[in-house]
Amino acid sequence: MSFLEVMDIVLVVLCVVGYGLQVYFKVKGNVVLTVSELIALAEQSGLNGREKMAQVVAELYTQVPAPLKKVLSKEHLEHIAQKIFDWMRRYAETYAEVTAASASEEAREENMKEAVEALNKEAIADLVSELLGMSLAAMKTEAASRGIETDGLRTKDDYARALVAAALAPKA
């Protein structure tokens, strides 16, 4: 047997195995989808847990082709449905925990923003109040001490605006 003949056989075997895996995962996906839908319908029925499982298994068993019913018993289908239900429950619980954690984190961030805004408003009010009582000469001195560019500033209002803008500017 030559190398090319061996490679041809290996290629055919790999294609068959690949096709088999493709069919397996397609069927598995369809089963998971069907069981998930049946579980969702059973959850809406208002029955208790055992009755819901019996409803899911009975409906699933009716969808199994006749030749496979010998291989897939109701007990086996119940095991499959339970695994999928457990997975769905874990997913839902994890999602709820993550959602609650992010909601509380967002609430903390929102509260922090509100607190900072309140402090900024107080600081601005204090600054404006102080500026209203200052003379033009005092404002010039304050602007110089804060390193504010005063070229072009002439009136008390100009200096007040520059001082407030410097107070509101983000700190580097």
C-alpha positions as CSV (number, residue, x, y, z in Angstrom):
1,M,0.0,0.0,0.0
2,S,1.4,3.3,-1.0
3,F,1.5,6.5,1.1
4,L,-1.2,8.1,-1.1
5,E,-3.6,5.2,-0.7
6,V,-3.2,5.4,3.1
7,M,-3.7,9.1,3.0
8,D,-6.9,8.6,1.0
9,I,-8.2,6.1,3.5
10,V,-7.3,8.5,6.4
11,L,-9.0,11.4,4.6
12,V,-12.2,9.4,4.1
13,V,-12.2,8.3,7.8
14,L,-11.7,11.9,8.9
15,C,-14.6,13.1,6.7
16,V,-16.9,10.4,8.1
17,V,-15.9,11.2,11.7
18,G,-16.3,15.0,11.0
19,Y,-19.8,14.4,9.5
20,G,-20.8,12.2,12.4
21,L,-19.7,15.0,14.8
22,Q,-21.6,17.6,12.8
23,V,-24.8,15.5,12.9
24,Y,-24.3,14.8,16.7
25,F,-24.0,18.4,17.6
26,K,-26.9,19.4,15.3
27,V,-29.2,16.8,17.0
28,K,-27.9,17.8,20.4
29,G,-28.7,21.4,19.7
30,N,-32.2,20.5,18.5
31,V,-32.8,18.4,21.6
32,V,-31.7,21.2,23.9
33,L,-33.9,23.7,22.2
34,T,-36.9,21.4,22.3
35,V,-36.4,20.5,25.9
36,S,-35.9,24.2,26.8
37,E,-39.2,25.1,25.1
38,L,-41.0,22.3,26.8
39,I,-39.6,23.4,30.2
40,A,-40.7,26.9,29.6
41,L,-44.2,25.7,28.7
42,A,-44.4,23.5,31.8
43,E,-43.3,26.4,34.0
44,Q,-46.3,28.4,32.7
45,S,-48.7,25.6,33.5
46,G,-48.8,26.1,37.2
47,L,-48.2,22.5,38.0
48,N,-45.8,21.3,40.8
49,G,-42.3,20.1,40.0
50,R,-42.9,16.4,39.5
51,E,-46.0,17.1,37.3
52,K,-44.0,19.6,35.2
53,M,-41.2,17.0,34.7
54,A,-43.7,14.3,33.8
55,Q,-45.3,16.7,31.3
56,V,-42.0,17.5,29.7
57,V,-40.9,13.9,29.5
58,A,-44.3,12.8,28.0
59,E,-44.2,15.5,25.3
60,L,-40.5,14.8,24.6
61,Y,-41.2,11.0,24.3
62,T,-43.9,11.7,21.7
63,Q,-41.3,13.5,19.6
64,V,-38.8,10.7,19.6
65,P,-38.8,8.6,16.4
66,A,-40.1,5.1,16.9
67,P,-36.7,3.3,16.2
68,L,-35.0,5.4,18.9
69,K,-37.7,4.8,21.5
70,K,-35.9,1.5,22.4
71,V,-32.7,3.4,23.1
72,L,-34.2,6.5,24.6
73,S,-36.4,5.4,27.5
74,K,-38.6,7.8,29.5
75,E,-36.0,7.6,32.4
76,H,-33.2,8.6,30.0
77,L,-35.3,11.5,28.6
78,E,-36.0,12.6,32.2
79,H,-32.3,12.6,33.0
80,I,-31.6,14.7,29.9
81,A,-34.5,17.1,30.8
82,Q,-33.2,17.4,34.4
83,K,-29.7,18.2,33.2
84,I,-31.0,20.9,30.9
85,F,-33.3,22.3,33.6
86,D,-30.4,22.4,36.1
87,W,-28.3,24.3,33.5
88,M,-31.1,26.8,32.9
89,R,-31.6,27.3,36.6
90,R,-27.8,27.9,37.2
91,Y,-27.8,30.4,34.3
92,A,-30.8,32.2,35.6
93,E,-29.3,32.4,39.1
94,T,-26.0,33.6,37.8
95,Y,-27.7,36.2,35.7
96,A,-29.8,37.4,38.6
97,E,-26.7,37.7,40.8
98,V,-24.8,39.6,38.2
99,T,-27.7,41.9,37.5
100,A,-28.2,42.6,41.2
101,A,-24.5,43.3,41.7
102,S,-24.3,45.6,38.8
103,A,-27.5,47.4,39.9
104,S,-26.1,48.0,43.3
105,E,-22.8,49.1,41.8
106,E,-24.6,51.5,39.6
107,A,-26.6,52.8,42.6
108,R,-23.4,53.3,44.5
109,E,-21.9,55.2,41.6
110,E,-25.0,57.3,41.2
111,N,-25.1,58.1,44.9
112,M,-21.4,59.1,44.7
113,K,-22.0,61.3,41.7
114,E,-24.9,63.0,43.5
115,A,-22.7,63.6,46.6
116,V,-19.9,65.0,44.5
117,E,-22.4,67.3,42.7
118,A,-23.8,68.5,46.0
119,L,-20.3,69.3,47.3
120,N,-19.4,71.1,44.1
121,K,-22.6,73.2,44.4
122,E,-21.7,74.1,47.9
123,A,-18.2,75.0,47.0
124,I,-19.3,77.1,44.0
125,A,-21.9,78.9,46.2
126,D,-19.2,79.7,48.8
127,L,-16.9,80.9,46.1
128,V,-19.5,83.1,44.5
129,S,-20.5,84.5,47.9
130,E,-16.9,85.2,48.6
131,L,-16.3,86.8,45.2
132,L,-19.3,89.1,45.6
133,G,-17.8,90.6,48.8
134,M,-14.4,91.1,47.2
135,S,-13.1,94.2,45.7
136,L,-11.5,94.3,42.2
137,A,-8.0,94.6,43.7
138,A,-8.7,91.5,46.0
139,M,-9.9,89.5,42.9
140,K,-6.8,90.5,41.0
141,T,-4.7,89.2,43.9
142,E,-6.7,86.0,44.2
143,A,-6.4,85.4,40.4
144,A,-2.6,85.9,40.6
145,S,-2.3,83.5,43.6
146,R,-4.2,80.8,41.6
147,G,-2.0,81.3,38.5
148,I,-4.9,82.5,36.4
149,E,-4.0,84.3,33.2
150,T,-5.3,87.9,33.7
151,D,-4.5,89.4,30.3
152,G,-7.7,90.9,28.9
153,L,-9.5,90.9,32.2
154,R,-10.7,94.4,33.1
155,T,-13.9,94.3,35.2
156,K,-14.9,92.7,38.5
157,D,-17.2,90.4,36.5
158,D,-14.3,89.3,34.2
159,Y,-12.2,88.3,37.2
160,A,-15.2,86.6,38.9
161,R,-15.8,84.5,35.8
162,A,-12.2,83.6,35.5
163,L,-12.0,82.6,39.2
164,V,-15.2,80.5,39.0
165,A,-14.0,78.8,35.7
166,A,-10.7,77.9,37.5
167,A,-12.5,76.5,40.4
168,L,-14.7,74.4,38.2
169,A,-11.8,73.2,36.0
170,P,-10.9,69.5,36.5
171,K,-7.8,69.1,38.7
172,A,-4.8,67.7,36.8
